Amino acid sequence: MQDRGPVYRHRRTALDQVTAQVAATAMGREPADLIIRNGRLVNVNVGRIQDGVDLAVRHGIIAFVGQGSHLLAGPHTRVVDAGGRYLAPGFIDSHDHVESGLVDLRGFAAGILPHGTTTIACDNHEITNVFGLRAVELFHQAAQDLPLKVLVAMPVCVPSIPGFEDSGATIGAEDVARAYREGWAQVQGEMMNFPGMVNGDPHCHAITAASLRAGAVLTGHYASLDLEPGLAAFVATGMTACHEATTAAGALRRAELGCYAQQRYGSAWLDLPNTIQAVTDHPGLDTRFFTLVTDDVSPATIAGPGHLDRVVRVAIAQGVPPIQAIQMVTLNAAQLLERSRWIGTLSPGRAADILVLSDLVNVVVDQVFADGVEVAAGGRMTVAWADHPYPDWALNSVHLAPLAADDFRIPAQGPAQVRVMRLFPGQVHTVEEVHRLEPAAGSLAADPARDLAKAASFYRHEPKPGITGSRGFGFVTGLGLKPGAAYATTLAHDCHNLLVLGTDDRAMAQAANELIRVGGGLAVVQDGRVQALLPLPLAGLMALEPVPETAARLEAVERALAQAGCTLPSAEMTIALLGLIVLEELHLSNRGYVSLKPGQPPKLVDLVVAAD
């Protein structure tokens, strides 16, 4: 992956194997492996800064924190003078999707470790929608020997709402139970089918029961503004946390119910400035049930402003005291994940995931230690590891024959009132609108003058009877695409079918065929030319290149989209949610439009509302 010296294999030692040695180091009888002296400890246990603190590590475990003049340094001990800089626990992202970084897990780890993130709870339901349970095992295998602590969150909504879309696989209660038994997953991923949970869907509740029996932490996805009584019903099923609050009231209500409010600040969904007002508007509020998460961050964000360090900076800029903001990505997150005896604090007996920061307010991370080993310094990795050898099936996931312009044709005999998805910058939901369209040459066409683009979703996974060849059509507004423009992507949440948007059927076919040719990714076409292409060969979702190279390709896609008229920030992320049918109000699957209105169950609805 990176040419920075010999291949590094990270190793961890369990505390139960070395309690005697750790105690001996704390007492000064045996030398430490690492001693950091003269630091300003960010003590998240009690919420204060302690000056002049020394810290000792043995076998990757913190042995001592305090005044350490008695600590023993041997010939192999590394001694670091913090010089009055801050010492903080490694940051913990309790909800993220590696696939949104558009690189594989090993590339993602190399991208985020220099920013201070040392633990992630990654819900890999994107790749699991493509490959099923074998994708969970694949992620578990790819995480081996990494200094990044990876808690795989078992996907439980594959597809997100059965019967309304078709993914490459189906996950049931036995799959979930097996993933825990095999050690492939440690947490339950987000239960997105919240309508199913609150309305008693047997499939959803069987999956939740399997997670509860396994003793797993259950994470949720309650994407509704209805806080009474639906939210309470959702939490009552065992949901520990939810990242879908978009308002201060929503975040506060979750915390009041004992459900961790995972305040989101990704690349496109920027809810934190709204949700954090639940804290800043209530001085003295106990914030133990508030955390910070990224959910979805692009490689451009990681390579630029960063990962969780960026989120903490935003929280501080919004008025949260620095130590409180850091608690939200350390101790609070560890307690959410029920791993606080292992990670989340710089305390004896915990993993030595240590950040050395020169600026607490601006969250400037100078050095990163994972299990007592320096893995990054000055914003760069100091170790490198081998690529993961992916099997052929993981690199060949687009099973579609080339498409023609006629494949995007929507026949119509006369004017029609059609449903249209309106999207908004930085928001995850859509609003359903109805627009009148005049047919052209016997079909409904896009109307760029009115900012109406055509949308199409094609089933692209392994052939299945009754599903292969399925496609759904719709229209979208809010993109601003020019005439002759098209955008295609296999990154379309959550089933990740081939999603194509455009103002010209020929351009849409051209963009789609580029992705069929390269095995998935993102493509922009304008006036008959492919303006940008980002191949994503791993499941049609991820590149096998490092974050900086992938970020550069993504930025080229975003520039091409802007030149085609789309000015949305991180447009590819917002567009990808047009297929996420568990969000309100109107979204598109390979079966057609799915309507999800507040307080109502989902339903398939026709494109045409009424013909004139």
ZIVENJO-V739755 format. One record per residue. N is the residue number from 1. RES is the residue in three letters. SS is DSSP state (hx for helix, st for strand, lp for the rest). PSI is psi in degrees with one decimal (NA if undefined). OMEGA is omega as a letter, one per 20 degrees, with the letter a starting at -180 (999 if undefined). Layout:
BEGIN
n res ss psi omega
N RES SS PSI OMEGA
N RES SS PSI OMEGA
END
This chain:
BEGIN
n res ss psi omega
1 MET lp -48.9 a
2 GLN lp 141.9 a
3 ASP lp 77.5 a
4 ARG lp 36.0 r
5 GLY lp -162.9 a
6 PRO lp 156.0 r
7 VAL st 131.4 a
8 TYR lp 134.2 r
9 ARG lp 114.7 a
10 HIS lp 140.7 r
11 ARG lp 141.8 r
12 ARG lp 147.5 r
13 THR lp 129.1 r
14 ALA lp 141.7 a
15 LEU hx -36.7 a
16 ASP hx -17.9 a
17 GLN hx -16.0 a
18 VAL lp 24.6 a
19 THR hx -38.1 a
20 ALA hx -42.8 a
21 GLN hx -38.4 r
22 VAL hx -43.3 r
23 ALA hx -39.8 r
24 ALA hx -36.8 r
25 THR hx -42.4 r
26 ALA hx -34.2 a
27 MET hx -9.2 a
28 GLY lp 13.5 r
29 ARG lp -29.5 a
30 GLU lp 149.0 a
31 PRO lp 152.6 r
32 ALA st 159.5 r
33 ASP st -32.6 a
34 LEU st 133.8 r
35 ILE st 125.2 r
36 ILE st 121.0 a
37 ARG st 154.8 r
38 ASN st 49.8 r
39 GLY st 162.5 r
40 ARG st 103.9 a
41 LEU st 123.9 r
42 VAL st 92.7 a
43 ASN st 96.7 a
44 VAL lp -13.0 r
45 ASN lp -38.5 a
46 VAL lp -2.5 r
47 GLY lp 44.6 r
48 ARG st 161.6 r
49 ILE st 131.6 r
50 GLN st 125.5 a
51 ASP st 157.2 r
52 GLY st 40.8 a
53 VAL st 138.0 r
54 ASP st 151.9 a
55 LEU st 133.8 a
56 ALA st 142.6 a
57 VAL st 138.4 r
58 ARG st 127.9 r
59 HIS lp 35.6 r
60 GLY lp 7.1 a
61 ILE st 138.5 r
62 ILE st 123.5 a
63 ALA st -32.8 a
64 PHE st 143.0 r
65 VAL st 122.4 a
66 GLY st -148.9 r
67 GLN lp 105.1 a
68 GLY lp 41.2 r
69 SER lp -20.7 a
70 HIS lp -8.6 a
71 LEU lp 142.7 a
72 LEU lp 128.0 r
73 ALA st 125.3 r
74 GLY st -174.2 a
75 PRO st -22.3 a
76 HIS st 9.4 r
77 THR st 132.1 r
78 ARG st 127.8 r
79 VAL st 124.0 a
80 VAL st 127.8 r
81 ASP st 109.7 a
82 ALA lp -20.5 r
83 GLY lp 35.7 r
84 GLY lp 5.0 r
85 ARG lp 167.0 a
86 TYR st 143.3 r
87 LEU st 120.3 a
88 ALA st 156.0 r
89 PRO st 153.7 r
90 GLY lp 145.8 a
91 PHE st 147.5 a
92 ILE st 120.8 r
93 ASP st 106.1 a
94 SER st -0.7 r
95 HIS st 112.4 r
96 ASP st 165.7 r
97 HIS lp 108.3 a
98 VAL hx -38.5 a
99 GLU hx -29.2 r
100 SER hx -19.2 r
101 GLY hx -6.0 r
102 LEU lp 16.4 r
103 VAL st 162.3 a
104 ASP lp 174.0 a
105 LEU hx -39.6 a
106 ARG hx -36.1 r
107 GLY hx -35.7 r
108 PHE hx -43.1 r
109 ALA hx -43.9 r
110 ALA hx -25.9 r
111 GLY hx -36.4 a
112 ILE hx -24.2 a
113 LEU hx -42.7 r
114 PRO hx -17.3 r
115 HIS hx 4.5 r
116 GLY lp -0.2 r
117 THR st 117.0 a
118 THR st -9.9 r
119 THR st 137.4 r
120 ILE st 146.2 r
121 ALA st 95.3 a
122 CYS st 121.9 r
123 ASP st 106.5 a
124 ASN lp 45.6 a
125 HIS hx -12.1 r
126 GLU hx -55.4 a
127 ILE hx -27.3 r
128 THR hx -30.5 r
129 ASN hx -22.9 r
130 VAL hx -45.2 a
131 PHE hx -8.2 r
132 GLY lp -153.4 a
133 LEU hx -29.3 a
134 ARG hx -21.7 r
135 ALA hx -34.5 r
136 VAL hx -44.1 r
137 GLU hx -38.8 r
138 LEU hx -43.0 r
139 PHE hx -42.0 r
140 HIS hx -43.1 r
141 GLN hx -42.0 a
142 ALA hx -21.5 a
143 ALA lp -11.0 a
144 GLN lp 142.3 r
145 ASP lp 14.8 r
146 LEU lp 144.4 r
147 PRO lp -20.5 r
148 LEU lp 128.6 r
149 LYS st 122.4 a
150 VAL st 111.3 r
151 LEU st 109.5 a
152 VAL st 125.6 r
153 ALA st 113.0 a
154 MET st 119.4 r
155 PRO lp 135.3 a
156 VAL lp 1.5 r
157 CYS lp 74.3 a
158 VAL lp 101.2 i
159 PRO lp 173.2 a
160 SER lp -41.7 r
161 ILE lp 102.4 a
162 PRO lp 138.0 r
163 GLY lp -7.3 a
164 PHE lp -9.7 r
165 GLU lp 167.5 a
166 ASP lp 120.2 r
167 SER lp -174.0 r
168 GLY lp -6.8 a
169 ALA lp 172.0 r
170 THR lp 132.2 r
171 ILE lp 129.8 r
172 GLY lp -176.5 a
173 ALA hx -37.9 a
174 GLU hx -36.1 r
175 ASP hx -43.7 r
176 VAL hx -46.7 r
177 ALA hx -40.5 a
178 ARG hx -40.7 a
179 ALA hx -40.0 r
180 TYR hx -42.9 a
181 ARG hx -40.7 a
182 GLU hx -10.2 a
183 GLY lp 15.3 r
184 TRP lp -27.0 a
185 ALA lp 149.3 a
186 GLN lp -16.5 a
187 VAL st 154.1 r
188 GLN st 132.0 r
189 GLY st 176.1 a
190 GLU st 128.1 r
191 MET st 95.3 a
192 MET lp -24.5 a
193 ASN lp 63.4 a
194 PHE hx -31.0 r
195 PRO hx -37.7 r
196 GLY hx -38.5 a
197 MET hx -46.2 a
198 VAL hx -19.3 a
199 ASN lp 8.0 r
200 GLY lp 30.5 r
201 ASP lp 123.3 a
202 PRO hx -38.1 a
203 HIS hx -47.5 r
204 CYS hx -44.8 a
205 HIS hx -29.0 r
206 ALA hx -40.4 r
207 ILE hx -46.0 r
208 THR hx -39.8 r
209 ALA hx -38.8 r
210 ALA hx -39.9 r
211 SER hx -40.8 r
212 LEU hx -41.0 r
213 ARG hx -30.9 r
214 ALA lp -5.4 a
215 GLY lp 22.2 a
216 ALA lp 150.1 r
217 VAL lp 132.4 a
218 LEU st 124.5 r
219 THR st 150.8 a
220 GLY st 175.8 a
221 HIS lp 82.6 a
222 TYR lp 88.7 a
223 ALA lp 62.3 r
224 SER lp 147.7 r
225 LEU lp -4.2 r
226 ASP lp 104.1 a
227 LEU lp -7.8 r
228 GLU lp 127.9 i
229 PRO lp 2.6 a
230 GLY hx -42.3 a
231 LEU hx -44.0 r
232 ALA hx -40.6 r
233 ALA hx -40.9 r
234 PHE hx -47.4 r
235 VAL hx -34.6 a
236 ALA hx -19.7 r
237 THR lp 0.3 r
238 GLY lp 4.0 a
239 MET st 124.0 a
240 THR st -30.4 a
241 ALA st 158.8 r
242 CYS st 134.5 a
243 HIS lp 9.8 a
244 GLU lp 7.3 r
245 ALA lp 133.4 r
246 THR lp -3.4 r
247 THR lp 162.0 r
248 ALA hx -39.8 r
249 ALA hx -40.0 r
250 GLY hx -41.2 r
251 ALA hx -44.5 a
252 LEU hx -40.9 a
253 ARG hx -38.4 r
254 ARG hx -48.4 a
255 ALA hx -40.2 r
256 GLU hx -31.3 a
257 LEU lp 5.7 a
258 GLY lp 20.2 r
259 CYS lp 120.9 a
260 TYR st 127.4 r
261 ALA st 103.5 r
262 GLN st 94.6 a
263 GLN st 123.3 a
264 ARG st 135.4 r
265 TYR st 89.9 a
266 GLY lp -145.6 r
267 SER lp -33.8 a
268 ALA lp -33.2 a
269 TRP lp 106.0 a
270 LEU st 63.0 a
271 ASP lp -22.0 a
272 LEU hx -47.1 a
273 PRO hx -26.1 r
274 ASN hx -49.4 a
275 THR hx -31.7 a
276 ILE lp -14.7 r
277 GLN hx -19.6 r
278 ALA hx -28.4 r
279 VAL hx -51.4 a
280 THR hx -26.7 r
281 ASP lp -1.3 a
282 HIS lp 74.3 r
283 PRO lp 137.0 r
284 GLY lp -3.0 r
285 LEU lp 135.9 r
286 ASP lp 118.6 a
287 THR lp 20.2 a
288 ARG lp -23.9 a
289 PHE lp 20.7 r
290 PHE st 129.2 r
291 THR st 172.9 r
292 LEU st 135.0 a
293 VAL st 163.5 r
294 THR lp -33.5 a
295 ASP st -79.7 a
296 ASP lp 117.3 r
297 VAL lp 138.3 a
298 SER lp 162.3 r
299 PRO hx -29.8 r
300 ALA hx -38.2 r
301 THR hx -45.5 a
302 ILE hx -45.3 a
303 ALA hx -20.5 a
304 GLY lp -100.4 a
305 PRO lp -19.7 r
306 GLY lp -157.1 a
307 HIS lp -117.8 r
308 LEU hx -27.0 r
309 ASP hx -38.2 r
310 ARG hx -42.3 a
311 VAL hx -41.7 r
312 VAL hx -41.2 r
313 ARG hx -42.1 r
314 VAL hx -43.5 r
315 ALA hx -43.1 r
316 ILE hx -42.1 r
317 ALA hx -25.3 r
318 GLN lp -0.8 r
319 GLY lp 6.1 r
320 VAL lp 129.7 r
321 PRO lp 139.9 a
322 PRO hx -44.3 a
323 ILE hx -32.0 r
324 GLN hx -39.5 r
325 ALA hx -39.8 r
326 ILE hx -35.6 r
327 GLN hx -34.9 a
328 MET hx -20.6 r
329 VAL lp 13.4 r
330 THR lp -91.5 a
331 LEU hx -47.8 a
332 ASN hx -43.5 a
333 ALA hx -39.3 r
334 ALA hx -39.5 r
335 GLN hx -38.1 r
336 LEU hx -46.0 a
337 LEU lp -1.7 a
338 GLU lp 43.9 r
339 ARG lp 22.3 a
340 SER lp -12.3 r
341 ARG lp -3.9 a
342 TRP lp -43.2 a
343 ILE lp 169.5 r
344 GLY lp -16.9 r
345 THR lp 157.2 r
346 LEU lp 80.8 a
347 SER lp 151.9 r
348 PRO lp 138.9 r
349 GLY lp -5.8 r
350 ARG lp 160.7 r
351 ALA st 140.0 a
352 ALA lp 64.3 r
353 ASP lp 102.9 a
354 ILE st 132.5 r
355 LEU st 135.4 r
356 VAL st 115.7 a
357 LEU st 134.7 r
358 SER st -16.2 a
359 ASP st 115.5 a
360 LEU lp -39.6 a
361 VAL lp -41.8 a
362 ASN lp 2.2 r
363 VAL lp 59.1 r
364 VAL st 109.9 a
365 VAL st 112.2 a
366 ASP st -43.7 a
367 GLN st 148.5 r
368 VAL st 123.7 r
369 PHE st 130.5 r
370 ALA st 118.6 a
371 ASP lp 39.9 r
372 GLY lp 1.0 r
373 VAL st 128.4 r
374 GLU st 120.9 a
375 VAL st -14.8 r
376 ALA st 148.6 r
377 ALA st 140.7 r
378 GLY lp 29.6 r
379 GLY lp 9.5 a
380 ARG st 151.5 r
381 MET st 143.9 r
382 THR lp -1.9 r
383 VAL lp 161.6 r
384 ALA st 148.0 a
385 TRP lp 168.2 a
386 ALA lp 156.7 r
387 ASP lp 158.0 r
388 HIS lp 134.8 r
389 PRO lp 91.5 a
390 TYR lp 141.5 r
391 PRO lp 162.3 a
392 ASP hx -39.0 a
393 TRP hx -27.9 a
394 ALA hx -17.3 a
395 LEU hx 5.9 r
396 ASN lp 88.4 a
397 SER lp -0.3 r
398 VAL lp 107.1 a
399 HIS lp 68.3 a
400 LEU lp 138.0 r
401 ALA lp 156.4 r
402 PRO lp 144.7 a
403 LEU lp 155.4 r
404 ALA lp 168.1 a
405 ALA hx -35.0 a
406 ASP hx -23.3 r
407 ASP hx -13.9 a
408 PHE hx 7.2 a
409 ARG lp 135.1 r
410 ILE lp 99.7 a
411 PRO st 144.1 r
412 ALA lp 139.8 a
413 GLN lp -20.8 a
414 GLY lp -176.8 r
415 PRO lp 146.2 a
416 ALA st 147.9 r
417 GLN st 118.6 a
418 VAL st 148.8 r
419 ARG st 140.3 a
420 VAL st 136.2 r
421 MET st 120.1 r
422 ARG st 123.7 r
423 LEU st 161.6 a
424 PHE lp 142.6 r
425 PRO lp 131.6 r
426 GLY lp 13.7 a
427 GLN lp 151.3 a
428 VAL lp -14.6 a
429 HIS lp 167.4 r
430 THR st 167.6 r
431 VAL st 137.3 r
432 GLU st 128.4 r
433 GLU st 163.4 r
434 VAL st 126.9 a
435 HIS st 148.8 r
436 ARG st 129.8 r
437 LEU st 137.7 r
438 GLU lp 132.8 r
439 PRO lp 151.0 r
440 ALA st 122.2 a
441 ALA lp 39.0 r
442 GLY lp 17.6 r
443 SER st 159.0 r
444 LEU lp 128.3 a
445 ALA lp 161.7 r
446 ALA lp 157.2 r
447 ASP st 85.7 a
448 PRO hx -27.0 r
449 ALA hx -26.4 r
450 ARG hx 12.7 a
451 ASP lp 45.5 r
452 LEU st 110.8 r
453 ALA st 149.2 r
454 LYS st 148.1 r
455 ALA st 142.0 r
456 ALA st 138.2 r
457 SER st 122.5 a
458 PHE st 130.4 r
459 TYR lp 126.3 a
460 ARG lp 8.0 a
461 HIS lp -171.6 a
462 GLU lp 140.5 a
463 PRO lp 138.1 r
464 LYS lp 137.1 r
465 PRO lp 133.0 r
466 GLY lp -10.0 a
467 ILE lp -40.6 a
468 THR lp 131.9 a
469 GLY lp -3.9 a
470 SER lp 148.4 a
471 ARG st 147.5 r
472 GLY st 147.6 a
473 PHE st 150.7 r
474 GLY st -170.8 r
475 PHE st 153.2 a
476 VAL st 143.8 r
477 THR st 154.7 a
478 GLY lp -4.4 r
479 LEU lp -39.4 a
480 GLY lp 23.0 a
481 LEU lp 141.4 r
482 LYS lp 168.0 r
483 PRO lp 144.5 r
484 GLY lp 16.3 a
485 ALA st 150.5 r
486 ALA st 151.2 r
487 TYR st 132.6 r
488 ALA st 145.5 a
489 THR st 143.1 r
490 THR lp 4.6 r
491 LEU lp 83.9 a
492 ALA lp 102.1 a
493 HIS lp 143.5 i
494 ASP lp -12.1 a
495 CYS lp -18.5 r
496 HIS lp 45.4 r
497 ASN lp 173.9 a
498 LEU st 114.8 r
499 LEU st 127.4 a
500 VAL st 130.2 r
501 LEU st 145.9 r
502 GLY st 173.2 r
503 THR lp 5.3 a
504 ASP lp 128.0 a
505 ASP hx -38.7 r
506 ARG hx -41.9 r
507 ALA hx -37.9 r
508 MET hx -42.2 r
509 ALA hx -39.8 r
510 GLN hx -44.9 r
511 ALA hx -43.3 r
512 ALA hx -43.0 a
513 ASN hx -28.7 r
514 GLU hx -40.8 a
515 LEU hx -35.8 r
516 ILE hx -38.4 a
517 ARG hx -41.8 a
518 VAL hx -1.7 r
519 GLY lp 25.7 r
520 GLY lp 160.7 r
521 GLY st -145.5 a
522 LEU st 138.6 a
523 ALA st 139.4 r
524 VAL st 130.4 r
525 VAL st 138.1 r
526 GLN st 124.4 r
527 ASP lp 44.4 r
528 GLY lp 4.4 a
529 ARG st 141.8 r
530 VAL st 110.7 a
531 GLN st -27.9 r
532 ALA st 145.4 a
533 LEU st 127.9 r
534 LEU st 99.7 r
535 PRO st 137.8 r
536 LEU lp 80.0 a
537 PRO lp -26.0 a
538 LEU st 101.7 a
539 ALA lp 11.6 a
540 GLY lp 15.5 a
541 LEU lp -28.0 a
542 MET st 145.5 r
543 ALA st 163.5 r
544 LEU lp 21.0 r
545 GLU lp 163.1 r
546 PRO lp 167.5 a
547 VAL hx -47.6 a
548 PRO hx -43.3 r
549 GLU hx -41.8 r
550 THR hx -38.0 r
551 ALA hx -40.8 a
552 ALA hx -41.0 r
553 ARG hx -38.6 r
554 LEU hx -41.3 r
555 GLU hx -33.4 r
556 ALA hx -38.8 r
557 VAL hx -44.3 a
558 GLU hx -36.5 r
559 ARG hx -41.5 r
560 ALA hx -39.5 r
561 LEU hx -41.6 r
562 ALA hx -41.4 r
563 GLN hx -26.4 r
564 ALA lp 0.5 r
565 GLY lp -9.9 a
566 CYS lp 115.5 a
567 THR lp 11.9 r
568 LEU lp 137.5 r
569 PRO lp 139.3 a
570 SER lp 52.3 a
571 ALA hx -35.8 a
572 GLU hx -29.9 r
573 MET hx -42.6 r
574 THR hx -42.4 r
575 ILE hx -38.5 a
576 ALA hx -24.3 a
577 LEU hx -4.2 r
578 LEU hx -19.1 r
579 GLY hx 2.8 a
580 LEU lp 93.8 a
581 ILE lp -4.5 r
582 VAL lp 4.7 r
583 LEU lp 149.4 r
584 GLU lp 150.7 i
585 GLU lp -34.3 a
586 LEU st 126.2 r
587 HIS st 169.1 a
588 LEU st 127.5 r
589 SER st 179.1 r
590 ASN lp -9.9 r
591 ARG lp -6.3 a
592 GLY st -162.8 a
593 TYR st 138.8 r
594 VAL st 124.1 r
595 SER st 130.5 r
596 LEU lp 98.2 a
597 LYS lp 152.0 a
598 PRO lp 129.5 r
599 GLY lp 6.7 a
600 GLN lp 150.9 r
601 PRO lp 158.3 r
602 PRO lp 154.8 r
603 LYS st 148.7 r
604 LEU st 133.7 r
605 VAL st 155.1 a
606 ASP lp 152.5 r
607 LEU lp -46.2 a
608 VAL st 123.7 r
609 VAL st -48.0 r
610 ALA st 145.1 r
611 ALA st 140.9 r
612 ASP lp NA 999
END
